[in-house]
Amino acid sequence: MDAAPDHPSQTRSRSFGEELRHLLQLGLPIALVQMGMTALNFVDIAMLGHHDARSLPAMALGNTLAWGATMFCMGAVTAIEPLLSQAVGAKDHAAVPRLLGRGLLLATVLSLPAALLLLPAATWLELCGQPSELIPEAAAYARLQTLTVLPFLCYSVLRSLLSARASVMPQVLTILAGNLLNALLDWLLIFGKFGLPELGATGAALATVICRWLMLGGLLVFGWRDIGPQLRQLRVPAVRREALALRPLGRAFLLGAPIGAQYVLEMGVFAATALLIGKLDASANSQAGGIGPGLGGHQIALQLASLSFMVPLGLGIAASVRVGWAVGRGDPAAVRRSVHAALVAAIAVMSAFSLLFLLCPQLLASAMTKQPEQFAIAVALIPIAGVFQIGDGVQVVSIGCLRGLGDVRSPVFANVVGFWLLGLPLGYLLGIGLGHGPAGFWWGLVLGLFVVAGGLLLVLARAVRGRLHRLSSG
């Protein structure tokens, strides 16, 4: 007889309905946490959009560089997630502290080069042809993010442990506290309240630095019941030696490198789009003067799309965990039920977001900016974001399911073909070649997302019919 599960959502399902219920029981709180993570940027953008015409596009450039420097590292440490979920599913309790120690070491090692990449931020922006009047503030924003890389990566590792153990309440409490603090700090530092200097985008960057360190501490405090015993195990010399051994660390990195590459390819196409729109703004500025609205409008639409994306991302994480548990148990029927439930849930949720974006672009844009030109660009882009919602949800849930199965390479190939060989070139043709501007780039993203989603669905359909193999934890 199976041992009792550590959490109700770890119960083995007997039907599609049961699986859907267990998936939502785990996935919705994770989705709430993911939305809370994105809400930090959402509040930054909403306040900067109501500050002045320069602050929001400057933050958009600085934020693009910050994500560009950290996205590979974030993906690489995500390798710990399927290893932990499969270990929990297999009741291999001895592997958990080793994997946690390995993940924290990997996060620490990777944080240094990522931070160093951000120091010459002004040089990168100049080389990319960005508007000269935005570069000082954008570069200051990016340089301040060097202080957030280490806590962000360590936070990601701890969250992977908590998710693998179905412990979501510490994550919810931490993200709620972090959002309240971030909103307060943004208000104080962006607008210069109570005698503080009015810092604009730099104030938003400082708020992010403070919040990420405090959120790491908060996750340790709220999640200590699950995290503490594993950290105490690392005091044992034999466990610590195994956790920090170079060969298993290298294997974990090799497992995580394709995930990091997939993050670079997926997020990188949005970063490349932002930089190309910035070049359009720079060209418009040289002819007409003022601050081009393209970057601001793009960032507003992207942030709204990112917020909706967090729901299927949370479902994808939950699917990765549940598929990993099933793989650890050697239960192929449960794997198939988890995959089907996750896809159905993602399509249902993203259909609702699609309707919202298509029907209410003015309402959504008005909450984010008071700048008329940025508003107009955002209103044009938000319905395009509505078109790709379902494709975006399907591709991220498929990635989560494949990751739970141990396949971290297929998403890399899908992203290369969908985004970089098809989507971005089409966007460039429409946006610059045919003169459609930001909207042209976004239609390229629509094509890319649906090609990625279709390719991953085909890979996933084949994978769930194959033999199950547990990843080696070293």
C-alpha positions as CSV (number, residue, x, y, z in Angstrom):
1,M,0.0,0.0,0.0
2,D,1.3,3.5,-0.8
3,A,2.4,5.7,2.0
4,A,0.1,8.6,2.8
5,P,0.8,11.7,0.7
6,D,2.4,14.7,2.2
7,H,-0.3,17.0,0.7
8,P,-3.8,16.2,-0.6
9,S,-2.8,17.2,-4.1
10,Q,-0.2,14.4,-4.1
11,T,-3.1,11.9,-4.0
12,R,-3.0,9.6,-7.0
13,S,-6.0,10.3,-9.2
14,R,-8.4,7.7,-10.6
15,S,-10.2,9.8,-13.2
16,F,-9.8,12.9,-15.3
17,G,-12.1,14.8,-13.0
18,E,-10.0,13.9,-9.9
19,E,-6.8,14.8,-11.7
20,L,-8.2,18.2,-12.7
21,R,-9.2,18.8,-9.1
22,H,-5.8,17.9,-7.8
23,L,-4.0,19.9,-10.5
24,L,-6.0,23.0,-9.7
25,Q,-5.5,22.4,-5.9
26,L,-1.8,22.7,-6.5
27,G,-1.7,24.9,-9.6
28,L,-4.0,27.8,-8.7
29,P,-2.0,28.8,-5.6
30,I,1.2,28.6,-7.7
31,A,-0.5,30.6,-10.4
32,L,-1.5,33.2,-7.7
33,V,2.2,33.3,-6.7
34,Q,3.3,33.7,-10.3
35,M,0.8,36.5,-10.8
36,G,2.1,38.1,-7.6
37,M,5.6,38.0,-9.0
38,T,4.5,39.7,-12.2
39,A,2.4,42.2,-10.2
40,L,5.6,43.6,-8.8
41,N,6.5,44.8,-12.4
42,F,2.8,45.6,-13.1
43,V,2.8,48.1,-10.2
44,D,6.1,49.6,-11.3
45,I,4.8,50.1,-14.8
46,A,1.5,51.6,-13.7
47,M,3.1,54.1,-11.4
48,L,5.8,55.0,-14.0
49,G,3.2,55.4,-16.7
50,H,1.6,58.0,-14.5
51,H,4.9,59.7,-13.6
52,D,6.1,61.2,-16.9
53,A,6.7,60.3,-20.6
54,R,10.4,59.3,-20.0
55,S,10.2,57.0,-16.9
56,L,8.2,54.1,-18.4
57,P,10.3,53.6,-21.6
58,A,13.5,54.0,-19.6
59,M,12.4,51.3,-17.2
60,A,11.4,49.2,-20.2
61,L,14.9,49.3,-21.6
62,G,16.6,48.7,-18.2
63,N,14.2,45.8,-17.4
64,T,14.9,44.3,-20.8
65,L,18.6,44.2,-20.1
66,A,18.1,42.9,-16.6
67,W,16.0,40.0,-17.8
68,G,18.4,39.4,-20.7
69,A,21.3,38.9,-18.3
70,T,19.4,36.6,-15.9
71,M,17.1,34.5,-18.0
72,F,19.6,31.8,-18.8
73,C,20.5,31.5,-15.1
74,M,16.9,31.4,-14.1
75,G,16.3,28.5,-16.5
76,A,19.4,26.7,-15.4
77,V,18.4,26.6,-11.7
78,T,15.0,25.4,-12.8
79,A,16.6,22.0,-13.5
80,I,16.3,21.4,-9.8
81,E,12.5,21.4,-10.1
82,P,11.9,18.1,-12.0
83,L,14.7,16.4,-10.0
84,L,13.0,17.4,-6.7
85,S,9.5,16.5,-7.8
86,Q,10.6,13.1,-9.1
87,A,12.5,12.4,-5.9
88,V,9.4,13.3,-3.8
89,G,7.3,11.1,-6.0
90,A,9.7,8.2,-5.5
91,K,9.9,8.8,-1.7
92,D,13.6,9.3,-2.1
93,H,13.9,11.6,0.9
94,A,17.7,11.4,1.0
95,A,18.0,13.0,-2.4
96,V,16.1,16.2,-1.4
97,P,18.7,18.0,0.7
98,R,21.4,17.1,-1.8
99,L,19.4,18.6,-4.6
100,L,18.6,21.7,-2.5
101,G,22.2,22.3,-1.7
102,R,23.2,21.8,-5.3
103,G,20.6,24.2,-6.5
104,L,21.7,27.0,-4.1
105,L,25.3,26.5,-5.1
106,L,24.3,26.7,-8.8
107,A,22.4,29.9,-8.1
108,T,25.3,31.4,-6.3
109,V,27.8,30.5,-9.1
110,L,25.6,31.8,-11.9
111,S,24.7,35.0,-10.2
112,L,28.2,36.5,-10.6
113,P,28.5,36.5,-14.4
114,A,24.9,37.6,-14.7
115,A,25.5,40.6,-12.5
116,L,28.7,41.5,-14.3
117,L,26.9,41.6,-17.6
118,L,24.7,44.4,-16.3
119,L,27.5,46.7,-15.2
120,P,28.2,48.1,-18.8
121,A,24.5,48.7,-19.3
122,A,24.9,52.1,-21.0
123,T,27.3,50.5,-23.5
124,W,24.9,47.8,-24.5
125,L,22.1,50.3,-25.0
126,E,24.3,52.5,-27.2
127,L,25.3,49.6,-29.3
128,C,21.7,48.6,-29.7
129,G,20.9,52.1,-31.0
130,Q,18.5,53.1,-28.3
131,P,17.2,56.7,-27.7
132,S,20.1,58.6,-26.2
133,E,17.9,60.6,-23.8
134,L,16.7,57.4,-22.2
135,I,20.1,55.7,-21.8
136,P,21.3,57.2,-18.5
137,E,18.1,56.4,-16.6
138,A,17.7,53.0,-18.2
139,A,21.4,52.1,-17.5
140,A,21.0,53.1,-13.9
141,Y,17.9,50.9,-13.6
142,A,19.8,47.9,-15.1
143,R,22.9,48.4,-12.9
144,L,20.9,48.4,-9.8
145,Q,19.5,45.0,-10.8
146,T,22.9,43.5,-10.2
147,L,22.0,43.5,-6.5
148,T,18.9,41.4,-7.1
149,V,20.3,38.5,-9.1
150,L,21.5,36.4,-6.2
151,P,18.4,36.7,-4.1
152,F,16.2,36.1,-7.1
153,L,17.9,32.9,-8.1
154,C,18.1,31.5,-4.5
155,Y,14.4,32.4,-4.2
156,S,13.7,30.4,-7.3
157,V,15.5,27.3,-5.9
158,L,13.6,27.5,-2.6
159,R,10.3,27.8,-4.4
160,S,11.1,24.7,-6.4
161,L,11.5,22.8,-3.2
162,L,8.3,24.1,-1.7
163,S,6.4,23.4,-5.0
164,A,7.8,19.8,-5.2
165,R,6.5,19.3,-1.6
166,A,3.1,21.0,-2.5
167,S,3.8,23.7,0.1
168,V,2.2,26.8,-1.5
169,M,1.0,28.9,1.5
170,P,4.6,30.2,2.3
171,Q,4.9,31.3,-1.3
172,V,1.5,33.0,-1.2
173,L,2.3,34.9,2.1
174,T,5.6,36.0,0.8
175,I,4.4,37.3,-2.5
176,L,1.5,39.2,-0.8
177,A,3.9,40.9,1.6
178,G,6.3,41.6,-1.2
179,N,3.6,43.3,-3.3
180,L,2.4,45.5,-0.5
181,L,5.9,46.6,0.3
182,N,6.8,47.1,-3.4
183,A,3.7,49.3,-3.9
184,L,4.6,51.4,-0.9
185,L,8.2,51.8,-1.9
186,D,7.3,52.6,-5.5
187,W,4.9,55.4,-4.3
188,L,7.6,56.8,-2.0
189,L,10.6,56.6,-4.4
190,I,9.1,57.2,-7.8
191,F,7.1,60.3,-6.8
192,G,9.3,61.5,-4.0
193,K,6.8,61.4,-1.1
194,F,7.5,62.5,2.5
195,G,10.6,64.5,1.6
196,L,12.3,61.7,-0.3
197,P,13.9,62.5,-3.7
198,E,11.7,62.0,-6.8
199,L,13.6,59.2,-8.6
200,G,11.3,57.9,-11.3
201,A,12.6,54.7,-12.9
202,T,15.6,54.6,-10.5
203,G,13.1,54.6,-7.6
204,A,11.3,51.6,-9.0
205,A,14.7,49.8,-9.3
206,L,15.6,50.5,-5.7
207,A,12.2,49.2,-4.6
208,T,12.9,46.0,-6.5
209,V,16.3,45.6,-4.8
210,I,14.8,45.9,-1.4
211,C,11.8,43.7,-2.1
212,R,13.8,40.8,-3.6
213,W,16.1,40.5,-0.6
214,L,13.2,40.8,1.9
215,M,11.2,38.3,-0.1
216,L,14.0,35.8,0.1
217,G,14.1,36.2,3.9
218,G,10.3,36.0,4.0
219,L,10.2,32.7,2.1
220,L,12.8,31.2,4.5
221,V,10.7,32.3,7.5
222,F,7.3,31.3,6.2
223,G,8.5,28.1,4.6
224,W,10.9,27.0,7.4
225,R,8.9,23.9,8.2
226,D,9.8,22.5,4.8
227,I,13.1,24.3,4.1
228,G,14.7,24.1,7.6
229,P,15.0,20.3,7.9
230,Q,16.6,20.1,4.5
231,L,19.1,22.9,5.3
232,R,19.9,21.2,8.6
233,Q,20.7,18.0,6.7
234,L,23.4,19.9,4.9
235,R,25.3,20.3,8.2
236,V,26.0,16.6,8.0
237,P,29.5,16.4,6.3
238,A,28.6,13.4,4.1
239,V,25.4,15.0,2.8
240,R,27.2,18.4,2.2
241,R,30.0,16.7,0.3
242,E,27.5,15.0,-2.0
243,A,25.5,18.2,-2.4
244,L,28.5,20.2,-3.4
245,A,30.4,17.6,-5.4
246,L,31.5,19.0,-8.8
247,R,30.4,16.1,-11.0
248,P,26.7,16.0,-9.9
249,L,26.7,19.8,-10.0
250,G,27.9,19.6,-13.6
251,R,25.2,17.1,-14.4
252,A,22.6,19.5,-12.9
253,F,24.0,22.3,-15.0
254,L,23.9,20.3,-18.1
255,L,20.3,19.4,-17.4
256,G,19.5,23.0,-16.7
257,A,21.4,24.5,-19.7
258,P,18.7,23.6,-22.2
259,I,16.0,25.1,-19.9
260,G,18.2,28.2,-19.7
261,A,18.5,28.2,-23.5
262,Q,14.8,27.8,-23.9
263,Y,14.2,30.8,-21.5
264,V,16.8,32.9,-23.5
265,L,15.1,32.0,-26.8
266,E,11.5,32.6,-25.5
267,M,12.1,35.7,-23.4
268,G,14.9,36.9,-25.8
269,V,12.5,37.3,-28.7
270,F,10.4,39.7,-26.6
271,A,13.6,41.5,-25.5
272,A,14.7,41.7,-29.2
273,T,11.3,43.1,-30.1
274,A,11.6,45.8,-27.4
275,L,15.1,46.8,-28.6
276,L,13.9,47.0,-32.2
277,I,10.9,49.1,-31.2
278,G,13.4,51.3,-29.2
279,K,15.3,51.8,-32.5
280,L,12.1,52.9,-34.2
281,D,11.6,55.3,-31.3
282,A,15.1,56.6,-31.7
283,S,14.6,57.2,-35.4
284,A,11.3,59.0,-34.8
285,N,12.9,61.1,-32.1
286,S,15.7,62.3,-34.4
287,Q,13.1,63.4,-36.9
288,A,10.4,64.9,-34.6
289,G,12.0,65.3,-31.2
290,G,10.4,64.2,-27.9
291,I,10.1,60.7,-26.5
292,G,8.8,58.0,-28.9
293,P,5.7,56.2,-27.5
294,G,6.5,52.8,-29.0
295,L,8.5,51.4,-26.0
296,G,6.0,52.6,-23.5
297,G,3.0,51.1,-25.3
298,H,4.9,47.9,-26.0
299,Q,5.8,47.5,-22.3
300,I,2.2,48.1,-21.2
301,A,0.8,45.4,-23.6
302,L,3.6,43.0,-22.7
303,Q,3.0,43.4,-19.0
304,L,-0.7,42.7,-19.4
305,A,0.2,39.6,-21.5
306,S,2.8,38.6,-18.9
307,L,0.2,38.8,-16.1
308,S,-2.3,36.5,-17.9
309,F,0.6,34.2,-18.8
310,M,1.3,33.6,-15.1
311,V,-1.9,31.5,-14.8
312,P,-0.9,28.8,-17.3
313,L,2.6,29.1,-16.1
314,G,1.4,28.2,-12.6
315,L,-0.6,25.3,-14.1
316,G,2.5,24.2,-16.1
317,I,4.6,24.2,-12.9
318,A,1.9,22.1,-11.2
319,A,1.7,19.8,-14.2
320,S,5.5,19.4,-14.1
321,V,5.3,18.5,-10.4
322,R,2.4,16.1,-10.8
323,V,4.0,14.5,-13.9
324,G,7.2,14.2,-12.0
325,W,5.5,12.5,-9.1
326,A,3.9,10.1,-11.5
327,V,7.2,9.4,-13.2
328,G,8.8,8.8,-9.8
329,R,6.0,6.2,-9.0
330,G,6.3,4.6,-12.5
331,D,2.6,5.4,-13.3
332,P,2.1,6.2,-17.0
333,A,-1.7,6.4,-16.8
334,A,-1.3,9.2,-14.2
335,V,1.1,11.0,-16.5
336,R,-1.5,11.1,-19.3
337,R,-4.2,12.3,-17.0
338,S,-2.0,15.1,-15.7
339,V,-1.2,16.2,-19.2
340,H,-4.8,16.2,-20.4
341,A,-6.0,18.1,-17.3
342,A,-3.3,20.7,-17.6
343,L,-4.0,21.4,-21.3
344,V,-7.8,21.6,-20.8
345,A,-7.4,24.0,-17.8
346,A,-4.9,26.2,-19.7
347,I,-7.1,26.5,-22.8
348,A,-10.2,27.4,-20.7
349,V,-8.3,30.1,-18.7
350,M,-6.6,31.7,-21.7
351,S,-9.8,31.7,-23.7
352,A,-11.2,34.0,-21.0
353,F,-8.2,36.3,-21.1
354,S,-8.3,36.4,-24.9
355,L,-11.9,37.8,-24.7
356,L,-10.8,40.3,-22.1
357,F,-8.0,41.6,-24.2
358,L,-10.0,41.7,-27.4
359,L,-13.0,43.5,-25.9
360,C,-11.5,45.9,-23.3
361,P,-8.2,47.3,-24.6
362,Q,-9.0,50.9,-23.7
363,L,-10.0,50.0,-20.1
364,L,-6.8,48.0,-19.6
365,A,-4.5,50.6,-21.1
366,S,-6.0,53.4,-19.1
367,A,-5.0,51.7,-15.9
368,M,-1.4,51.7,-17.0
369,T,-0.6,55.2,-18.4
370,K,-1.8,58.8,-18.7
371,Q,0.4,59.5,-21.7
372,P,-1.9,59.8,-24.8
373,E,0.6,58.4,-27.3
374,Q,1.6,55.5,-25.2
375,F,-2.0,54.8,-24.6
376,A,-2.8,54.7,-28.3
377,I,0.1,52.2,-29.0
378,A,-1.0,50.0,-26.1
379,V,-4.7,50.0,-27.3
380,A,-3.5,48.8,-30.7
381,L,-1.3,46.0,-29.2
382,I,-3.5,44.6,-26.5
383,P,-6.0,42.9,-28.9
384,I,-3.0,41.3,-30.7
385,A,-2.0,39.9,-27.3
386,G,-5.5,38.6,-27.1
387,V,-5.1,36.6,-30.3
388,F,-2.1,34.7,-29.0
389,Q,-3.4,33.9,-25.5
390,I,-4.4,30.3,-26.2
391,G,-1.2,29.5,-28.0
392,D,0.8,31.0,-25.2
393,G,-1.1,28.9,-22.6
394,V,-0.7,25.7,-24.6
395,Q,3.0,26.1,-25.1
396,V,3.9,26.8,-21.5
397,V,1.8,23.9,-20.1
398,S,3.4,21.6,-22.7
399,I,6.8,22.7,-21.6
400,G,5.9,22.0,-17.9
401,C,4.6,18.5,-18.8
402,L,7.7,17.7,-20.9
403,R,9.9,19.0,-18.0
404,G,8.2,16.7,-15.6
405,L,9.0,13.8,-18.0
406,G,12.6,14.9,-18.1
407,D,12.5,16.4,-21.7
408,V,14.2,19.8,-21.5
409,R,15.6,19.9,-25.1
410,S,12.5,19.8,-27.3
411,P,11.3,23.3,-26.1
412,V,14.7,24.7,-27.3
413,F,14.2,23.5,-30.9
414,A,10.6,24.6,-30.9
415,N,11.6,28.1,-29.8
416,V,14.4,28.3,-32.4
417,V,12.0,27.5,-35.2
418,G,8.9,29.2,-34.0
419,F,10.3,32.5,-32.7
420,W,13.7,33.0,-34.3
421,L,13.4,31.5,-37.8
422,L,9.7,32.5,-38.4
423,G,8.2,34.9,-35.8
424,L,11.0,37.5,-35.4
425,P,11.8,37.7,-39.2
426,L,8.1,38.1,-40.0
427,G,7.8,40.8,-37.3
428,Y,10.8,42.7,-38.7
429,L,9.3,42.5,-42.2
430,L,5.9,43.8,-41.0
431,G,7.2,46.3,-38.4
432,I,10.1,47.9,-40.3
433,G,10.0,46.6,-43.9
434,L,6.3,47.3,-44.4
435,G,6.1,50.2,-41.9
436,H,3.5,48.7,-39.5
437,G,5.6,49.6,-36.5
438,P,5.1,47.8,-33.1
439,A,1.9,46.1,-34.3
440,G,3.9,44.4,-37.1
441,F,6.4,42.9,-34.6
442,W,3.5,41.6,-32.4
443,W,1.9,39.8,-35.4
444,G,5.2,38.1,-35.8
445,L,5.0,37.0,-32.2
446,V,1.6,35.6,-32.8
447,L,2.9,33.3,-35.5
448,G,5.9,32.3,-33.4
449,L,3.7,31.3,-30.4
450,F,1.3,29.2,-32.4
451,V,4.2,27.4,-34.2
452,V,5.9,26.7,-30.8
453,A,2.6,25.5,-29.3
454,G,1.8,23.2,-32.2
455,G,5.3,21.7,-32.3
456,L,5.4,21.0,-28.5
457,L,1.9,19.4,-28.6
458,L,3.2,16.9,-31.2
459,V,6.3,16.1,-29.1
460,L,4.2,15.8,-25.9
461,A,1.7,13.4,-27.6
462,R,4.6,11.1,-28.5
463,A,6.3,11.4,-25.1
464,V,3.3,10.3,-23.1
465,R,3.1,7.1,-25.1
466,G,6.7,6.2,-24.5
467,R,8.5,4.6,-21.5
468,L,9.0,6.6,-18.3
469,H,12.5,7.3,-17.2
470,R,13.4,9.0,-13.9
471,L,16.2,11.6,-14.1
472,S,19.4,10.9,-12.2
473,S,19.9,13.1,-9.2
474,G,23.5,12.3,-8.7
